[in-house]
Amino acid sequence: MSTGIDYAILVRNKTRLEQLVERFNTKAQARFYIESLGGEFADYEAENAHFQAAFSLVQRQLSAVVKNKVVERAFLPSFLFSPKQLVVVVGQDGLVANTAKYVGGIPIIAVNPEPARYDGVLLPFTPDDFLPAVRRVLSGRFGAREATLAEARLNDGQRLLAFNDLFIGAASHVSARYRIGFDGQQEQHSSSGVIVSTKSGSTGWLSSIFNMTAGMAHFLDAGQMRPTPPTLADTELMFVVREAFLSQRTQASLTAGILAAPEPLVVESLMPTNGVIFSDGVEADFLQFNSGAIATIGVAPEKARLVEKG
């Protein structure tokens, strides 16, 4: 059986050292900057060396079985992916998340370039063992975990997907103003924004909100249980409002909930400027969310396909 795949897309991001050299023009100037602040430049060099060696190994092995092209993280939003491709991501977990929302149902093989440095929750493969997975995908005989994506759809037709989470709020450290509707309720809010998490993202930003709540538990009544994130089903999302402010004009009761089809979360912007929706922590990839914009949040029809071992 053949899948008709004839091309592999290798996705990578710039290393910290590459970003520093880009910023300061030369490696020597980057070294001076880091060391003048008391940092260890050797760690940046070691990380870069490990990544370059790992990426070179992956590319050499991949070229022996299928044509391939390198795409930098910064170009993912504008790159046109095709069903005749497979995707090999070499980097950290965040790069897998950022890639998944752009590739549709194309299989993703995620490679950890340095297991001693990165935990790699979403990175089951190494540069030494990923190639059999490529061959399985090319033959159509592979196993994959399907991960639910979150979707924000605006009333003008624009949409944004998220592998881990969506942020809805203000672009700066000021209160976001909006009207929120869910499960037959509506409130007007002034808050630090709304987080909508998938099951995949529930151990990330969402968990930090529960950690903050747990840290304040000793201010609550005796016997109060320690709050922990719920276990989400594959087709569920959870939304949490951050730091909702209670006033004569704003409410703070509708601050959390589980989203499951067909009930969406609806948020109407009341911000004249600087309203945004971004996903997976990438602020540069966003939708403007200013007065008049209405966002409908729910489970996306697409799913990410993460190739598994074995």
Secondary structure, 3 states (H helix, E strand, C coil): CCCCCCEEEEEECCCHHHHHHHHHCCHHHHHHHHHHCCCCHHHHHHHHHHHHHHHHHHHHHHHCCCCEEEEEHHHHHHCCCCCCEEEEEECCHHHHHHHHCCCCCCEEEEECCCCCCCCCCCCCECCCCCHHHHHHHHHCCCCEEEEEEEEEEECCCCEEEECCEEEEEECCCCCEEEEEEECCEEEEEEECCEEEECCHHHHCHHHHHHHHHHHCHHHCCCCCCCCCCCCCCCCEEEEEECCCCCCCCCCCCCCEEEEECCCCEEEEECCCCCEEEEECCEEEEEEECCCCCEEEEEEEEEEEEEECCC
